[in-house]
Amino acid sequence: MKSVCGKMGKSALLSTMVALLAVLVALLPVTPALAAGTWTPQRGSLIESHFNDTYFLPGGATGWAVGSPYYDGSDLYHCWYTANGGSTWTAQTVGTDPYLLFAEMHGVYFRSTNLGYAVGDYGFISKCTN
């Protein structure tokens, strides 16, 4: 019985093995996504807003999300806060400038629970200190 190497030639066999290895390596990033489990909705109320960015402090319990403006009839919100990993969210304002009515917030970053920044349209930078 002849070996596979004898029929294909050493360079063809090597090329086939390299191609197979490349396919396996390409599938590696997909594997954790498939094993990640199921998604659970964390914000159940139908707020007329969408999130553009989220940031969670190490540990994953305390976090913020920013996005399009949401007006509840009395206040304008661009930021939401959670202290329980997203089970509940509390709306927060990012300023009182009239241009915020038309602005979306696009990024959020917190150094600690008492110091964070949100950035958005028209060059808005909002600093949170509490």
Secondary structure by P-SEA (a helix, b strand, c coil): cccccccccaaaaaaaaaaaaaaaaaaaaaaaaaacccccccccccccccccccccccccccccccccccccccccccbbbbcccccbbbbbbccccccccccccccccccccccbbbbbccbbbbbbcc
